[in-house]
Amino acid sequence: MTDAELDAVYTRLCKTMTELGEASAPLFLARFALLAIEKIGDADVSLGLVDAARDGAGE
């Protein structure tokens, strides 16, 4: 994925959360995460991503 593609995906993600509203954002992110985990198809990779996201959440 190029930087431009990554930016486009991230922008769509943010705009979608804004459209859905703050109350619906956690459910949307949970559903997105489950779909992404299924698509990744590798538990070790997925667990590593969960840990990386947790470690970066306090920044």
C-alpha positions in Angstrom: 0.0 0.0 0.0 1.4 3.4 -0.9 1.4 6.4 1.4 -1.4 8.0 -0.7 -3.5 4.8 -0.4 -2.9 4.6 3.3 -4.0 8.3 3.6 -7.1 7.6 1.6 -8.1 4.7 3.8 -7.4 6.5 7.0 -9.4 9.6 5.8 -12.4 7.3 4.9 -12.2 5.7 8.3 -12.2 9.1 10.1 -15.0 10.5 7.9 -17.1 7.4 8.4 -16.7 7.7 12.2 -17.7 11.4 12.0 -20.8 10.6 10.0 -21.8 7.8 12.4 -21.3 10.1 15.4 -19.4 9.7 18.6 -21.8 7.3 20.2 -21.6 4.8 17.3 -17.8 5.1 16.8 -16.8 2.3 19.3 -19.2 -0.2 17.7 -18.0 0.7 14.2 -14.3 0.3 15.2 -15.0 -3.0 16.9 -16.8 -4.3 13.7 -14.0 -2.9 11.6 -11.4 -4.7 13.7 -13.2 -8.0 13.5 -13.5 -7.7 9.7 -9.8 -6.8 9.5 -8.8 -9.7 11.8 -10.8 -12.1 9.7 -9.2 -10.8 6.5 -5.7 -10.9 8.0 -6.3 -14.6 8.8 -3.3 -15.0 11.2 -3.8 -15.0 14.9 -0.2 -14.1 15.8 -0.2 -11.1 13.4 -3.5 -10.0 14.7 -2.4 -10.3 18.4 0.7 -8.3 17.5 -1.4 -5.6 16.0 -3.6 -5.5 19.1 -0.5 -5.1 21.3 1.0 -2.4 19.0 -2.3 -0.5 19.1 -2.4 -0.7 22.9 1.2 0.4 23.3 0.5 3.5 21.1 -2.8 4.4 22.7 -1.3 6.4 25.5 0.7 8.7 23.2 
